[in-house]
């Protein structure tokens, strides 16, 4: 269900569905964007690193997390204004199951009365409850029509 600006408040929280990252997800993403980094595609090479095996590109994790949260404002988003404070905290591996916890950390009305700016903090956790990625997303969101607000 899509939310409008008026449906949020600072402190609002939402937890997304969980999704397991598959070999296909990993391979297709690396091929699509042209990642040929041995740490992502060469198991023998990656086994000798501090990670002990291949890890997923951080951009894959960020992309999946973004898709998980889109239902919050699918029909009300006007623009993505920016991202801040991105932190990749732990590696994500093929077979890991992740979900995203979303919190509204800031809100402000726009100069135009039919919209407002919401800052969401997204925290991606793995199947062990460990935080693997965090980012703040600043989004311009439509307000409910005036008739619905009165």
Long-range contacts (C-beta under 8 A, 24 or more apart in sequence): 1-71, 2-71, 2-72, 2-73, 2-74, 2-75, 2-76, 3-72, 3-73, 3-76, 3-141, 4-76, 4-141, 4-142, 4-143, 4-144, 5-76, 5-107, 5-115, 5-116, 5-118, 5-141, 5-142, 5-143, 5-144, 6-143, 6-144, 6-149, 7-144, 8-104, 8-107, 8-118, 8-141, 9-104, 9-107, 10-104, 10-105, 10-106, 10-107, 11-103, 11-104, 12-103, 12-104, 13-101, 13-102, 13-103, 13-104, 14-69, 14-72, 14-101, 14-102, 15-99, 15-100, 15-101, 15-102, 16-68, 16-69, 16-71, 16-99, 16-100, 16-101, 16-102, 17-68, 17-99, 18-97, 18-98, 18-99, 18-127, 19-64, 19-68, 19-97, 19-98, 19-99, 20-95, 20-96, 20-97, 21-56, 21-60, 21-61, 21-64, 21-92, 21-93, 21-94, 21-95, 21-96, 21-97, 21-98, 22-94, 22-95, 23-94, 25-60, 25-64, 25-94, 26-54, 26-56, 26-60, 26-94, 29-56, 29-57, 29-59, 29-60, 29-63, 30-57, 33-57, 33-59, 51-91, 53-93, 54-93, 54-94, 55-91, 55-92, 55-93, 56-91, 56-92, 56-93, 56-94, 56-96, 58-88, 58-133, 60-92, 61-88, 61-92, 61-98, 61-124, 61-132, 61-133, 62-86, 62-133, 62-135, 64-98, 65-98, 65-100, 65-122, 65-124, 65-133, 65-135, 66-137, 68-99, 68-100, 69-100, 69-102, 69-120, 69-122, 69-137, 72-102, 72-120, 73-118, 73-139, 73-141, 76-141, 76-142, 77-139, 77-140, 77-141, 77-142, 78-115, 78-140, 78-141, 78-142, 79-139, 79-140, 80-137, 80-138, 80-139, 80-140, 81-117, 81-138, 81-139, 81-140, 82-137, 82-138, 83-135, 83-136, 83-137, 83-138, 84-135, 84-136, 84-138, 85-134, 85-135, 85-136, 86-133, 86-134, 86-135, 87-133, 87-134, 87-135, 88-132, 88-133, 89-130, 89-131, 89-132, 89-133, 89-134, 90-126, 90-130, 90-131, 90-132, 91-132, 92-126, 92-132, 92-133, 96-126, 96-127, 96-132, 97-126, 97-127, 98-124, 98-125, 98-126, 98-127, 98-132, 99-124, 99-125, 100-124, 100-125, 101-125, 105-136, 110-140, 113-143, 114-142, 114-143, 115-140, 115-141, 115-142, 115-143, 116-140, 116-141, 116-143, 117-141
